[in-house]
């Protein structure tokens, strides 16, 4: 689904909720009618959010939801750009128009990532090449890949014991998706 289609679905759901609210107040003044309308409105909005999550290109809101679960992480806005930090280290940053996301990534693997899929990934601007950083186009990334990129960027900034404690709280399926294809450390 494209972003324009998702936003039109969202606007339609909000309109439906408002209409149902108006019709219920005019039809009956009872609390029962109001509860029914609230239930229908909540169900419509929940169904819409499920469609957005499933339909799923990456969004800033989805990234914020992922960030909110990560220990020691917080959000800041710098010159109109949303950034995720651990301490003073930035591990994810969004462009002002929210079309691209920069994230922490090892310098050694950066060229390989960009060459493997230049439609999705790109090098940062020249002044940022000295950092462990790469950029991605949000419309080309799905929700699962967004989770993996944000969590792995966060993992580069926190102590290993904090990352291990976070891993212990996650379900095995999430950990398997995030660590898929990674070589075991040590030995």
C-alpha positions as CSV (number, residue, x, y, z in Angstrom):
1,X,0.0,0.0,0.0
2,X,1.3,3.5,-0.8
3,X,1.5,6.2,1.8
4,X,-1.3,8.3,0.1
5,X,-3.7,5.3,0.2
6,X,-2.9,4.7,3.9
7,X,-3.5,8.4,4.8
8,X,-6.8,8.4,2.9
9,X,-7.9,5.2,4.8
10,X,-6.9,7.0,8.0
11,X,-9.0,10.1,7.1
12,X,-12.0,7.9,6.2
13,X,-11.8,6.2,9.6
14,X,-11.7,9.5,11.5
15,X,-14.7,10.7,9.4
16,X,-16.6,7.5,10.2
17,X,-15.8,7.9,13.9
18,X,-17.1,11.5,13.9
19,X,-20.2,10.6,12.0
20,X,-21.0,7.7,14.3
21,X,-20.6,10.0,17.3
22,X,-22.9,12.6,15.9
23,X,-25.6,10.1,14.9
24,X,-25.5,8.4,18.3
25,X,-25.9,11.7,20.2
26,X,-28.9,12.7,18.0
27,X,-30.5,9.3,18.0
28,X,-30.4,8.6,21.7
29,X,-29.1,10.4,24.8
30,X,-28.5,7.2,26.7
31,X,-25.1,6.1,28.0
32,X,-25.6,2.7,26.3
33,X,-25.7,4.3,22.8
34,X,-22.6,6.3,23.6
35,X,-20.7,3.1,24.7
36,X,-21.7,1.3,21.5
37,X,-20.5,4.2,19.4
38,X,-17.2,4.3,21.3
39,X,-16.8,0.6,20.8
40,X,-17.4,0.9,17.1
41,X,-15.0,3.8,16.8
42,X,-12.3,2.1,18.7
43,X,-12.7,-1.1,16.6
44,X,-12.6,0.9,13.4
45,X,-9.4,2.7,14.5
46,X,-7.8,-0.5,15.7
47,X,-8.6,-2.2,12.4
48,X,-7.0,0.7,10.6
49,X,-3.9,0.6,12.7
50,X,-3.6,-3.2,12.1
51,X,-3.9,-2.6,8.3
52,X,-1.2,0.1,8.5
53,X,1.1,-2.2,10.4
54,X,0.5,-5.1,8.1
55,X,0.5,-3.1,4.9
56,X,3.6,-1.8,5.8
57,X,6.2,0.5,4.7
58,X,8.3,2.0,7.5
59,X,7.1,5.2,9.1
60,X,8.6,7.5,11.7
61,X,5.7,6.6,14.1
62,X,6.6,2.9,13.8
63,X,10.3,3.8,14.5
64,X,9.2,5.8,17.6
65,X,7.2,2.8,18.9
66,X,10.3,0.6,18.5
67,X,12.5,3.2,20.2
68,X,10.2,3.5,23.1
69,X,10.9,-0.1,24.0
70,X,14.7,0.3,24.1
71,X,16.5,0.9,27.4
72,X,18.4,4.2,27.8
73,X,17.0,5.5,24.6
74,X,15.3,8.9,24.2
75,X,14.1,11.2,21.4
76,X,15.3,14.7,20.6
77,X,14.5,17.2,17.9
78,X,17.5,19.0,16.5
79,X,17.0,21.7,13.9
80,X,13.7,20.2,13.0
81,X,15.0,16.6,12.7
82,X,13.9,13.8,15.0
83,X,16.8,11.8,16.4
84,X,17.1,8.8,18.7
85,X,19.9,8.9,21.2
86,X,21.6,6.9,23.9
87,X,23.5,9.3,26.1
88,X,25.0,11.8,23.7
89,X,25.3,9.2,20.9
90,X,22.8,9.5,18.0
91,X,21.9,6.1,16.6
92,X,18.9,7.0,14.3
93,X,18.0,10.3,12.7
94,X,15.2,11.3,10.2
95,X,15.3,13.9,7.5
96,X,13.0,16.9,8.0
97,X,10.6,15.5,5.4
98,X,10.7,12.1,7.0
99,X,11.6,10.4,3.7
100,X,15.0,9.1,4.8
101,X,16.5,7.6,7.9
102,X,20.1,7.7,8.9
103,X,21.3,5.0,11.3
104,X,24.4,3.7,13.0
105,X,26.1,1.0,10.9
106,X,29.7,-0.3,10.8
107,X,31.9,1.6,8.4
108,X,33.5,-1.6,7.1
109,X,30.2,-3.0,5.9
110,X,28.7,0.3,4.7
111,X,29.9,0.1,1.0
112,X,28.7,-3.5,0.8
113,X,25.2,-2.6,2.1
114,X,24.8,0.3,-0.3
115,X,26.0,-1.7,-3.3
116,X,23.8,-4.7,-2.4
117,X,20.6,-2.5,-2.7
118,X,21.1,1.1,-3.9
119,X,17.4,1.6,-4.2
120,X,17.0,1.3,-0.4
121,X,20.3,2.3,1.0
122,X,22.6,5.3,0.3
123,X,25.8,6.7,1.7
124,X,25.4,9.7,4.0
125,X,26.5,13.2,2.9
126,X,30.3,13.7,2.6
127,X,30.6,15.4,6.0
128,X,29.1,12.3,7.7
129,X,31.3,9.7,6.1
130,X,33.7,9.8,9.0
131,X,31.0,8.4,11.3
132,X,29.6,4.8,11.5
133,X,26.5,5.9,9.5
134,X,24.4,4.9,6.5
135,X,21.0,6.2,5.2
136,X,17.8,4.4,4.0
137,X,14.8,5.4,2.1
138,X,11.8,4.8,4.4
139,X,9.3,4.0,1.6
140,X,11.5,1.1,0.5
141,X,11.8,-0.6,4.0
142,X,9.1,-2.8,5.6
143,X,8.2,-2.8,9.3
144,X,10.3,-5.9,10.2
145,X,13.4,-4.5,8.5
146,X,12.9,-1.1,10.3
147,X,12.8,-2.9,13.6
148,X,16.0,-4.8,12.8
149,X,17.8,-1.6,11.7
150,X,16.7,0.5,14.7
151,X,17.5,-2.2,17.2
152,X,20.9,-3.0,15.7
153,X,21.8,0.7,15.5
154,X,20.8,1.0,19.2
155,X,22.9,-2.1,20.0
156,X,26.0,-0.3,18.7
157,X,25.6,2.5,21.3
158,X,24.7,0.6,24.5
159,X,26.9,-1.6,26.7
160,X,26.8,-5.3,26.0
161,X,25.1,-6.1,29.3
162,X,22.2,-3.6,28.5
163,X,21.7,-5.3,25.1
164,X,21.8,-8.7,26.7
165,X,19.2,-7.7,29.3
166,X,17.0,-6.4,26.5
167,X,17.4,-9.6,24.6
168,X,16.3,-11.6,27.6
169,X,13.0,-9.7,27.8
170,X,12.2,-10.3,24.1
171,X,10.3,-13.2,22.7
172,X,12.4,-15.8,20.8
173,X,10.8,-15.0,17.5
174,X,11.9,-11.3,17.7
175,X,15.4,-12.2,18.7
176,X,15.7,-14.7,15.8
177,X,14.5,-12.1,13.3
178,X,16.9,-9.4,14.6
179,X,19.9,-11.8,14.7
180,X,19.2,-13.7,11.6
181,X,22.4,-14.3,9.5
182,X,24.7,-13.0,12.2
183,X,27.8,-15.0,13.1
184,X,28.1,-16.0,16.8
185,X,30.5,-13.9,18.8
186,X,33.6,-15.2,20.4
187,X,35.7,-18.3,19.8
